[in-house]
Amino acid sequence: MDSNTLSLLTNSINIKAGEYLPAYVSRLLSYGSFIKPQDFYQSFSLGVPRTSEGYLPLWALKLSQSGVLGVPFSDIIDKHLCGNFWRPFINDDTYQQFVVKQLKRKGTTRLLFSEEKPLAKFSPLKYCQRCRDEELERFGFPIWKSRNQLATVFTCSIHGDVLHQKFQRIQPVPDGKSESAFQQEGGIQPEITMFHRWLEFETELVMASNNSASNELFEMCRNVFLESSFYKVKNTETDKRLSAQWIEALRRYLYILFPFHREELWYRIQSENVGIKAMMDNGKQVHPLLLLLFKSFYMFEYKA
């Protein structure tokens, strides 16, 4: 598919404010029935994606950089791929180097954070039923909000309703075959507690701040945790107690957030990426969800 045809298509079926990019591409492919998914992705010298690749898959980078959406690259990342949440957890130099390597296909890493793939695989798609009904009346189709897809968001920012969570075997990708997976039907509305509301409050704080300020804040938090816990990385009794309490709490947290895949998720997570040493080390890129969970644990549950 040539760039003119692609631009014509994306201009006719444009991305909406805050629309989740994978869902938009799925909508694009379903409307343009004359376009085969392989032809669409071949425009970016790529094959059709088969599995979720976390926050920043290569196909999304290529599409964002191409300019066919008429939206600045940084806006697509921040407003359509949840970047305004996860970017503060990684310093800008590391982020820029990752983007360059991905686009040039240099190196083997495809993920920004450790444990990104299993956490992405089992994350539900989430939507607000009242937003869906209003958008169906206004546009003729509902919009999957990028914000709502964060693992630490549980309520609609417009109506305040608890979001419907659509759990599936794996997180769907815009491959032209997953149209039904991106339909806003079914799912469950879980009962949310102060645990959920605290995580969402922390998430909103991150998204409202600028990236560098939040990055510095989390570095400071990790330093405070390290100093106040007397963690020595020497397998002392304090180290063992902190580690045991954290792992028990983490397992409980993940069971709450991923109720239908909790055993498989726990099995897939690598202990060296979620243990105390990883949480305390400012030099290690820890998944944002894990760092927020650790902050909650240390502030409210840890017993020295």
C-alpha positions in Angstrom: 0.0 0.0 0.0 1.5 3.3 -1.0 1.7 6.3 1.4 -1.0 8.3 -0.4 -3.6 5.5 -0.1 -2.7 5.0 3.6 -3.0 8.8 4.3 -6.3 8.9 2.5 -7.6 6.1 4.7 -6.4 7.5 8.0 -7.7 11.0 7.1 -11.1 9.5 6.4 -11.1 7.3 9.5 -9.1 9.5 11.9 -8.0 8.6 15.4 -10.1 10.2 18.1 -8.8 12.1 21.2 -7.3 9.7 23.7 -8.1 6.6 21.6 -6.0 3.5 22.3 -3.8 3.0 19.3 -4.2 -0.8 18.9 -8.0 -0.4 19.1 -7.9 2.4 16.5 -5.9 0.2 14.1 -8.3 -2.6 14.6 -11.2 -0.2 13.8 -9.3 1.1 10.8 -8.8 -2.4 9.4 -12.4 -3.4 10.0 -13.8 -0.3 8.2 -11.4 -0.6 5.3 -12.5 -4.1 4.3 -10.6 -3.7 1.0 -7.3 -3.6 2.9 -5.6 -6.8 4.0 -3.8 -6.6 7.3 -0.6 -7.8 5.6 -0.7 -5.0 3.1 -1.3 -2.4 5.8 1.7 -3.5 7.9 3.8 -4.1 4.8 3.6 -0.3 4.3 6.0 -0.1 7.3 8.1 -3.1 6.2 6.6 -5.3 8.9 4.6 -8.5 9.2 1.2 -8.7 11.0 1.7 -8.6 14.8 0.9 -11.9 16.5 1.3 -11.2 20.2 1.3 -8.2 22.4 4.7 -6.7 22.9 4.1 -4.4 25.9 3.9 -0.6 26.0 5.8 0.2 22.8 5.6 -2.4 20.1 7.6 -1.9 16.9 4.5 -1.6 14.6 3.2 1.2 16.8 6.5 3.0 16.7 6.6 2.7 12.9 3.1 3.9 12.5 3.6 6.8 14.9 6.8 7.9 13.1 5.2 7.7 9.6 3.1 10.8 10.0 0.1 9.3 8.4 -2.1 9.9 11.5 -1.5 13.6 11.4 -0.5 13.5 15.1 2.9 14.4 16.4 5.0 11.3 17.4 5.2 12.3 21.1 1.5 12.9 21.3 0.8 9.4 19.9 3.1 7.8 22.5 1.7 9.9 25.4 -2.0 10.1 24.6 -2.6 7.0 22.6 -0.2 4.5 24.1 -0.3 5.5 27.7 3.1 7.1 27.5 2.1 9.9 29.9 2.0 7.2 32.6 5.0 4.9 31.9 7.5 7.4 30.5 8.1 8.9 34.0 9.4 5.5 35.1 12.3 5.5 32.6 14.9 8.3 32.1 14.6 10.1 28.8 18.0 9.0 27.4 17.2 5.3 27.9 13.8 5.9 26.3 15.3 7.6 23.3 17.9 4.9 22.9 15.2 2.2 23.0 13.2 4.0 20.3 16.2 4.3 18.0 17.2 0.7 18.5 13.7 -0.5 17.8 13.4 1.5 14.6 16.8 0.4 13.4 16.1 -3.1 14.6 19.4 -3.2 16.5 19.7 -5.4 19.5 17.4 -8.1 20.7 15.4 -6.3 23.4 11.8 -5.5 22.5 10.7 -4.3 25.9 11.2 -1.2 28.0 10.7 -2.9 31.4 11.3 -6.3 32.8 8.2 -8.5 33.1 6.4 -6.3 30.6 5.3 -9.1 28.4 3.5 -11.3 30.9 1.8 -8.3 32.5 0.7 -7.1 29.1 -0.5 -10.5 28.0 -3.0 -10.9 30.8 -4.2 -7.3 31.1 -7.9 -6.9 30.3 -9.3 -4.3 27.9 -11.5 -1.9 29.9 -14.4 0.4 28.9 -17.1 2.6 30.5 -20.6 1.5 29.5 -22.0 5.0 29.6 -19.2 6.4 27.5 -19.8 3.6 25.0 -23.5 4.4 24.7 -22.9 8.1 24.3 -20.2 7.5 21.7 -22.4 5.1 19.7 -25.0 7.9 19.5 -22.4 10.5 18.6 -20.0 8.7 16.3 -21.7 5.4 15.5 -18.9 3.5 17.3 -17.3 3.4 20.8 -13.8 4.5 21.6 -11.4 2.5 23.7 -9.7 5.1 25.9 -5.9 4.7 26.2 -6.0 5.8 29.9 -8.5 3.1 30.8 -6.1 0.3 29.6 -3.6 1.0 32.4 -3.5 -1.8 34.9 -3.9 0.7 37.7 -7.0 2.5 36.4 -10.4 1.2 37.4 -13.0 4.0 37.0 -14.1 6.3 34.2 -12.6 9.8 34.4 -15.8 11.3 32.9 -18.6 9.4 34.8 -16.8 7.9 37.7 -18.3 4.5 37.0 -16.3 1.3 37.6 -15.0 0.2 34.2 -16.0 -3.1 32.6 -13.0 -5.4 32.4 -12.9 -7.7 29.4 -10.5 -10.5 30.3 -9.4 -12.7 27.4 -6.9 -15.5 27.0 -4.3 -13.1 25.7 -4.4 -9.4 25.1 -5.6 -8.9 21.5 -3.5 -7.2 18.8 -4.7 -5.4 15.7 -4.2 -8.3 13.3 -7.4 -8.0 11.3 -8.8 -11.2 13.0 -9.5 -9.8 16.5 -12.3 -7.5 15.7 -14.7 -9.2 18.2 -12.0 -8.8 20.9 -12.2 -5.0 20.5 -16.0 -4.9 20.7 -17.2 -3.2 23.9 -19.5 -6.0 25.0 -19.5 -8.2 28.1 -16.8 -8.2 30.7 -17.2 -7.8 34.4 -17.4 -4.8 36.7 -15.3 -5.8 39.7 -15.9 -4.5 43.2 -13.2 -2.0 43.9 -11.7 -1.2 47.3 -9.4 1.4 48.8 -6.5 -0.6 47.3 -7.8 0.0 43.8 -8.6 3.7 44.5 -5.1 4.3 45.9 -3.4 2.8 42.9 -5.6 4.9 40.6 -4.9 8.0 42.7 -1.1 7.4 42.4 -1.5 6.8 38.6 -3.3 10.1 38.1 -0.6 11.9 40.0 2.1 10.4 37.7 0.2 11.4 34.6 -0.4 14.9 35.8 3.3 15.6 36.5 6.0 16.1 33.9 8.2 13.1 33.1 11.5 14.2 34.6 9.8 15.3 37.9 8.1 12.0 38.3 11.3 10.1 37.5 13.2 12.0 40.2 10.3 11.4 42.6 10.5 7.6 42.2 14.2 7.6 42.5 13.9 9.5 45.7 11.2 7.1 47.0 13.5 4.1 46.2 16.3 5.8 48.1 14.1 6.5 51.1 12.9 2.9 51.1 16.5 1.6 50.9 17.7 3.8 53.8 14.6 3.5 56.1 14.3 -0.3 55.7 18.0 -1.0 56.6 18.1 -3.3 53.7 21.7 -4.4 53.2 21.6 -6.8 50.2 23.5 -9.3 52.5 20.7 -11.7 53.3 20.4 -10.4 56.9 17.4 -11.1 59.0 16.0 -7.7 58.1 16.5 -8.5 54.4 14.8 -11.9 54.7 11.8 -10.4 56.6 11.4 -7.6 54.1 11.7 -9.9 51.1 9.2 -12.5 52.5 6.6 -9.8 53.3 7.0 -8.2 49.9 6.7 -11.4 47.9 3.6 -12.5 49.9 2.0 -9.0 49.3 2.9 -9.0 45.6 1.3 -12.3 45.0 -1.8 -11.1 46.8 -1.9 -7.9 44.8 -1.5 -9.6 41.4 -4.3 -12.1 42.4 -6.6 -9.2 42.9 -5.6 -7.4 39.6 -5.5 -10.5 37.4 -8.1 -12.8 38.9 -8.5 -15.1 35.9 -4.9 -15.7 35.0 -3.2 -15.3 38.4 -1.5 -18.6 38.7 -0.1 -18.5 35.1 1.0 -14.9 35.6 2.8 -15.7 38.8 4.4 -18.7 37.2 5.7 -16.6 34.3 7.2 -13.8 36.4 10.9 -14.0 37.0 11.8 -13.7 40.7 14.9 -11.7 40.1 12.9 -9.0 38.3 10.3 -8.5 41.1 12.3 -9.2 44.3 13.4 -6.6 46.9 16.8 -6.1 45.2 15.2 -5.0 41.9 12.7 -2.7 43.8 15.5 -0.9 45.6 17.9 -0.6 42.7 17.6 2.8 40.9 19.7 1.4 38.1 17.1 -1.2 37.2 14.1 -0.4 35.0 11.3 -1.8 37.0 7.8 -2.2 35.5 5.6 0.8 36.6 2.9 -1.5 38.0 5.4 -3.3 40.2 6.9 -0.1 41.5 3.5 1.3 42.4 2.6 -1.9 44.2 5.9 -1.9 46.1 5.3 1.7 47.1 1.8 0.8 48.4 3.3 -2.2 50.3 6.1 -0.3 51.9 3.9 2.6 53.0 0.9 0.6 54.3 1.9 -3.0 55.0 5.6 -3.6 55.8 6.2 -4.5 59.4 9.8 -3.9 60.3 
